[in-house]
Amino acid sequence: MQNEVMFAGFGGQGIMLIGQMLAYAGMGEGKNVVWIPSYGPEMRGGTAYCTVVVSDKDIGSPIIDRPESIAVLNRPSLDKFHTRVRGNGLLIINTSLIDATTDRSDIDVLNVPANQIAMEAGTGKAANMCVLGAYVGRTKAVTLESLRGLVRYQFKSKPQFIDVNLRVLEKGYELGEQLATKNN
């Protein structure tokens, strides 16, 4: 099975980090992966997005113009990318920072208050982990255990951030699973 996702937001929201983590998790599970980053004119504060493909089979092309899933962490990303989600796909919206939605009725929309969940866990900087968890909870592109291991590895030099990132990742995963269960 092939899973395709675009993560999009402002530079500094950890977009590239969660894309890399998803790709590394796929690699760790023996899957084929592609991770393609893209930055706006300035890094922090500018538009940043990445596309990740995780597949059990060979990947025909690393370029995915209409991914099956898109996760947006800010309003400009919603405005720019929501039309690119393939029909019957998934749009994840960070409702903590986005007070709008899409008018598309041909896709699933998962509203995730990512910043709120991160703040309740102890830091607003972990909102990206909530979105990553929601995506994986919904799609099962990789296992939650693979992501847990990567969080521990990613933050090994800052162990005080491991537990909070794990909690936020797991809460996001639960939200994604709820949507998956509701739609099956």
Secondary structure, 3 states (H helix, E strand, C coil): CEEEEEEEEECCCCHHHHHHHHHHHHHHCCCEEEEEEEECCCCCCCEEEEEEEEECCCCCCCCCCCCCEEEECCHHHHHHHHHHCCCCCEEEEECCCCCCCCCCCCCEEEEECHHHHHHHHCCHHHHHHHHHHHHHHHHCCCCHHHHHHHHHHHCCCCHHHHHHHHHHHHHHHHHHHHHHHHHC
